[in-house]
């Protein structure tokens, strides 16, 4: 059940003829990369508001996963030879809502845009949705219920849920957020141990 009056973008049919060589290649690249750091046991590490030095200490939560995935994806360059320079872009959608207990909750996913279409990727779960036409705004409710990493049981689907989504650069941090994960040697080591990946491949 979705909130009344909520417009939901519908994925376009993905065929080689309709999307063309560029979009078809990008769709494959997103699918290939989507699960690179998803569902890694123990990778999630919450931020600490007050570390040993008294200041906030980085962990590896949804905003870190989104920025790491986006950096790694963009290191692959443009999606194909048909793509003009700068056509391929990534950003992060910061989505917030109120749960059943009246608490504020947030999550971040990655938006990949190229040649008039966009895809949404949740790096923590590996889930992908799209492509959507770029003229259709991302729908926050559609992001949360079927794809929220922790689980939709946190959302009261019997009522209209107020959600907000804001598109931001992958490295943007909130006012109370600690520095990015890749600036803390302990978190970098944690990332490499839990994923088996080279952290340098995921830094901006």
For each residue, the residues with C-beta under 8 A, 3 or more apart:
1: 157 158
2: 6 8 141 145 157
3: 6 141 160 161
4: 160
5:
6: 2 3 139 141
7: 139
8: 2 139 141 142
9: 132 133 136 137 138 139 142
10: 132
11: 14 129 130 131 132
12: 18 19 117 131 132 133
13: 18
14: 11 18 19 23 24 27 131
15: 18 19
16: 19 20 21 24
17: 20
18: 12 13 14 15
19: 12 14 15 16 22 23 24 27 117 131
20: 16 17 23 24 82 115
21: 16 24 25 80 82
22: 19 25 26 79 80 82 83 114 115
23: 14 19 20 26 27 114 115 117 131
24: 14 16 19 20 21 27 28
25: 21 22 28 29 79 80
26: 22 23 29 30 79 80 88 112 114 115 119
27: 14 19 23 24 30 31 119 131
28: 24 25 31 32
29: 25 26 32 33 73 76 79
30: 26 27 33 34 73 112 119 121 128
31: 27 28 34 128
32: 28 29
33: 29 30 36 69 72 73 76
34: 30 31 38 121 123 126 127 128
35: 38 39 126
36: 33 69 72 123 195 197
37: 40 43 65 68 69 123 124 195 197 202
38: 34 35 122 123 124 125 126
39: 35 124 125 126
40: 37 43 194 195
41: 194
42: 194
43: 37 40 60 65 190 191 194 195
44: 59 60 61 124
45: 59 60 61 187 190
46: 59 61
47: 56 57 58 59 61 177 178
48: 51 56 57 59 178
49: 56 176
50: 54 55 56 57
51: 48 54 55 56 57 178
52: 57
53: 57
54: 50 51
55: 50 51 178
56: 47 48 49 50 51 176 177 178 179
57: 47 48 50 51 52 53 178 184
58: 47 64 178 179 180 181 183 184 187
59: 44 45 46 47 48 64 178 181 187
60: 43 44 45 64 65 181 187 190 191
61: 44 45 46 47 64 65
62: 65 66 106 107 108 109 124 149
63: 66 67 92 94 108 173 174 177
64: 58 59 60 61 67 68 180 181 187
65: 37 43 60 61 62 68 69 108 123 124
66: 62 63 69 70 92 108 109 110 123 170
67: 63 64 70 71 92 170 171 180 181 204
68: 37 64 65 71 72 123 181 182 191 202 203
69: 33 36 37 65 66 72 73 110 121 123 202
70: 66 67 73 74 90 91 92 110 170
71: 67 68 74 75 170 202 203 204
72: 33 36 68 69 75 201 202
73: 29 30 33 69 70 76 90 110 112
74: 70 71 77 88 90
75: 71 72 201
76: 29 33 73 79
77: 74
78: 83 85 87 88
79: 22 25 26 29 76 83 88 114
80: 21 22 25 26 83
81:
82: 20 21 22
83: 22 78 79 80 87 88 114 115
84: 87
85: 78
86: 89
87: 78 83 84 114 115
88: 26 74 78 79 83 112 113 114
89: 86 112 113 114
90: 70 73 74 110 111 112 113 170
91: 70 110 111 113 167 168 169 170
92: 63 66 67 70 108 109 110 111 167 168 169 170 172
93: 108 109 110 111 120 138 143 165 166 167 168
94: 63 106 108 165 166 167 168
95: 106 107 108 109 140 143 144 163 164 165
96: 104 105 106 163 164 165
97: 104 105 106 140 144 155 161 162 163 164
98: 102 103 104 105 161 162
99: 102 103 104 105 154 155 156
100: 154 155 156
101:
102: 98 99
103: 98 99
104: 96 97 98 99
105: 96 97 98 99 154
106: 62 94 95 96 97
107: 62 95 143 144 148 149 150
108: 62 63 65 66 92 93 94 95
109: 62 66 92 93 95 120 121 122 123 143 147
110: 66 69 70 73 90 91 92 93 120 121 122 123 170
111: 90 91 92 93 118 119 120 121 138 167
112: 26 30 73 88 89 90 118 119 120 121 130
113: 88 89 90 91 117 118 134
114: 22 23 26 79 83 87 88 89 117 118
115: 20 22 23 26 83 87
116: 133 134
117: 12 19 23 113 114 130 131 132 133 134
118: 111 112 113 114 130 131 132 134 138
119: 26 27 30 111 112 128 129 130 131 132
120: 93 109 110 111 112 128 129 130 132 138 143 147
121: 30 34 69 109 110 111 112 127 128
122: 38 109 110 125 126 127 128 147 149
123: 34 36 37 38 65 66 68 69 109 110 126
124: 37 38 39 44 62 65 149
125: 38 39 122 147 149
126: 34 35 38 39 122 123
127: 34 121 122 147
128: 30 31 34 119 120 121 122
129: 11 119 120 132 142 147
130: 11 112 117 118 119 120
131: 11 12 14 19 23 27 117 118 119
132: 9 10 11 12 117 118 119 120 129 136 138
133: 9 12 116 117 136
134: 113 116 117 118
135:
136: 9 132 133
137: 9
138: 9 93 111 118 120 132 142 143 165 167
139: 6 7 8 9 142 143
140: 95 97 143 144 163 164 165
141: 2 3 6 8 144 145 161 163
142: 8 9 129 138 139 145 146
143: 93 95 107 109 120 138 139 140 147 148 165
144: 95 97 107 140 141 147 148 152 155 161 163
145: 2 141 142 148 152 155 157
146: 142 152
147: 109 120 122 125 127 129 143 144
148: 107 143 144 145 151 152 154 155
149: 62 107 122 124 125
150: 107 154
151: 148 154
152: 144 145 146 148 155 157
153:
154: 99 100 105 148 150 151
155: 97 99 100 144 145 148 152 161
156: 99 100 159 161
157: 1 2 145 152 161
158: 1
159: 156
160: 3 4
161: 3 97 98 141 144 155 156 157
162: 97 98
163: 95 96 97 140 141 144
164: 95 96 97 140
165: 93 94 95 96 138 140 143
166: 93 94
167: 91 92 93 94 111 138
168: 91 92 93 94 172
169: 91 92 172
170: 66 67 70 71 90 91 92 110 204
171: 67 180 204
172: 92 168 169
173: 63 177 178 179 180
174: 63 177
175:
176: 49 56
177: 47 56 63 173 174
178: 47 48 51 55 56 57 58 59 173 184
179: 56 58 173 183 184
180: 58 64 67 171 173 183
181: 58 59 60 64 67 68 184 187 188 191
182: 68 187 188 199 202 203 204
183: 58 179 180
184: 57 58 178 179 181 187 188
185: 188 189
186: 189 190
187: 45 58 59 60 64 181 182 184 190 191
188: 181 182 184 185 191 192 199
189: 185 186 192 193
190: 43 45 60 186 187 193 194
191: 43 60 68 181 187 188 194 195 197 199 202
192: 188 189 195 196 197 198 199
193: 189 190
194: 40 41 42 43 190 191
195: 36 37 40 43 191 192
196: 192
197: 36 37 191 192 201 202
198: 192 201 202
199: 182 188 191 192 202 203
200: 203
201: 72 75 197 198
202: 37 68 69 71 72 182 191 197 198 199
203: 68 71 182 199 200
204: 67 71 170 171 182
